[in-house]
Amino acid sequence: MQYIEAPSQRKAKYVSVFLAGGITNCQDWQTYVVDKLKNEKITIFNPRRKNFPIGDSGAAKQQIDWEYERLRLANINSFWFPKETSCPIVLFELGSALEREKPLAIGTDPEYARKIDVEIQTEKRRPDLKIYYTLDELTEEIRRLAKKL
């Protein structure tokens, strides 16, 4: 596995996946997914930084630019909606991704407050997509999609 964390500009060596989902005020679910995929020939784009420079006024723009670019560069876009936060930016990113013909892996905690919105919006645009309700199921879908590419 190759791991690329924001804001690194390294290029992907393998089939790549972007881990979109909650970052602020929620569990570090990305580390769990990365650990589950560590033995795969896959490149992970992780927007969650170990050290975000909160006092740097340019950091937010750099982060948004990185995420925007990597969401489009990645072969697979993965989305996880944790129960702890409403994830307004991730909902926006999912809406955009649903309009592109790219492999998507979508998961939501069963207790996520906007779960029904994710389900309905996904059904409207991409009725072929299954939504997963555990990180293990989401990780298996990422693995399955990567092997197809």
C-alpha positions as CSV (number, residue, x, y, z in Angstrom):
1,M,0.0,0.0,0.0
2,Q,1.0,3.5,-0.7
3,Y,-0.2,6.2,1.8
4,I,-0.5,9.8,0.7
5,E,-1.7,12.3,3.3
6,A,-2.8,15.9,2.7
7,P,-1.1,18.1,1.5
8,S,1.5,15.8,-0.1
9,Q,1.8,16.2,-3.9
10,R,3.2,12.6,-4.4
11,K,1.8,10.7,-7.3
12,A,-0.1,7.5,-6.9
13,K,1.7,4.2,-7.8
14,Y,-1.4,2.0,-7.7
15,V,-5.1,2.1,-8.1
16,S,-6.0,5.0,-5.9
17,V,-8.8,5.7,-3.4
18,F,-9.8,9.0,-1.7
19,L,-11.1,8.6,1.8
20,A,-13.8,11.3,2.0
21,G,-15.6,11.6,5.3
22,G,-15.8,13.1,8.7
23,I,-12.6,14.6,10.1
24,T,-13.5,17.1,12.8
25,N,-15.2,16.0,16.0
26,C,-15.3,12.4,15.1
27,Q,-13.3,9.2,15.5
28,D,-10.2,8.7,13.3
29,W,-12.0,6.1,11.1
30,Q,-9.4,6.7,8.3
31,T,-6.6,5.0,10.3
32,Y,-8.9,1.9,10.7
33,V,-9.5,1.7,7.0
34,V,-5.8,2.3,6.1
35,D,-4.9,-0.5,8.5
36,K,-7.4,-2.9,6.9
37,L,-6.0,-2.1,3.4
38,K,-2.3,-2.1,4.3
39,N,-1.6,-5.4,2.4
40,E,-3.3,-4.3,-0.8
41,K,-1.6,-2.8,-3.9
42,I,-3.6,0.4,-3.5
43,T,-2.8,4.1,-3.0
44,I,-4.7,5.9,-0.3
45,F,-5.3,9.6,-0.5
46,N,-6.1,10.7,3.1
47,P,-7.3,14.2,3.7
48,R,-7.0,13.8,7.5
49,R,-3.7,15.3,8.6
50,K,-1.8,14.2,11.7
51,N,-1.0,17.9,12.3
52,F,-3.2,20.5,10.7
53,P,-1.7,24.0,11.1
54,I,-4.8,25.7,12.5
55,G,-3.1,29.1,12.9
56,D,-2.1,29.2,9.2
57,S,-4.6,31.3,7.3
58,G,-3.7,29.7,4.0
59,A,-4.0,26.1,5.3
60,A,-7.8,25.9,4.7
61,K,-7.4,26.9,1.0
62,Q,-4.5,24.5,0.6
63,Q,-6.6,21.7,2.2
64,I,-9.7,22.4,0.0
65,D,-7.5,22.6,-3.2
66,W,-5.8,19.2,-2.3
67,E,-9.1,17.5,-1.6
68,Y,-10.7,18.8,-4.8
69,E,-7.8,17.6,-6.9
70,R,-7.4,14.3,-5.3
71,L,-11.2,13.5,-5.4
72,R,-10.9,13.9,-9.2
73,L,-7.5,12.1,-9.5
74,A,-8.5,9.0,-7.5
75,N,-9.7,6.0,-9.3
76,I,-12.2,5.3,-6.5
77,N,-14.0,7.8,-4.2
78,S,-14.9,6.4,-0.8
79,F,-17.3,8.1,1.6
80,W,-17.9,7.5,5.3
81,F,-20.5,9.4,7.3
82,P,-19.8,8.9,11.0
83,K,-22.5,9.4,13.6
84,E,-20.7,12.2,15.5
85,T,-21.0,15.0,12.9
86,S,-23.3,16.1,10.1
87,C,-20.4,16.3,7.5
88,P,-21.7,19.2,5.4
89,I,-18.6,19.3,3.2
90,V,-18.7,15.6,2.7
91,L,-22.3,15.7,1.6
92,F,-21.4,18.3,-0.9
93,E,-18.5,16.2,-2.2
94,L,-20.8,13.1,-2.4
95,G,-23.3,15.1,-4.5
96,S,-20.5,16.1,-6.9
97,A,-19.1,12.6,-7.1
98,L,-22.5,11.1,-7.8
99,E,-22.6,13.1,-11.0
100,R,-19.3,11.6,-12.2
101,E,-19.1,8.1,-13.6
102,K,-16.5,6.9,-11.2
103,P,-16.5,3.9,-8.9
104,L,-17.9,4.9,-5.5
105,A,-17.9,3.1,-2.2
106,I,-20.4,4.8,0.2
107,G,-20.9,4.0,3.9
108,T,-22.8,5.6,6.7
109,D,-23.0,4.8,10.4
110,P,-26.5,3.5,11.1
111,E,-26.9,6.4,13.6
112,Y,-25.7,9.1,11.2
113,A,-28.3,11.9,11.4
114,R,-28.5,12.4,7.6
115,K,-28.4,8.7,6.7
116,I,-31.8,8.9,4.9
117,D,-30.5,11.9,2.8
118,V,-27.4,9.9,1.7
119,E,-29.6,6.9,0.8
120,I,-32.2,8.9,-1.1
121,Q,-29.8,11.1,-3.0
122,T,-27.6,8.1,-3.9
123,E,-30.7,6.1,-5.1
124,K,-31.8,9.1,-7.3
125,R,-28.5,9.4,-9.2
126,R,-26.8,6.0,-8.9
127,P,-29.5,3.4,-8.0
128,D,-26.9,0.6,-8.7
129,L,-24.8,1.6,-5.7
130,K,-25.1,-0.2,-2.4
131,I,-24.6,1.7,0.8
132,Y,-22.7,0.0,3.6
133,Y,-23.3,0.4,7.3
134,T,-20.0,-0.7,8.8
135,L,-16.4,0.3,8.2
136,D,-15.6,-3.3,7.6
137,E,-18.2,-3.6,4.8
138,L,-17.0,-0.3,3.3
139,T,-13.4,-1.5,3.4
140,E,-14.3,-4.7,1.6
141,E,-16.1,-2.7,-1.1
142,I,-13.0,-0.6,-1.6
143,R,-10.9,-3.8,-1.9
144,R,-13.4,-5.3,-4.4
145,L,-13.5,-2.1,-6.5
146,A,-9.7,-1.8,-6.6
147,K,-9.3,-5.4,-7.8
148,K,-11.7,-4.7,-10.7
149,L,-9.6,-1.8,-11.9
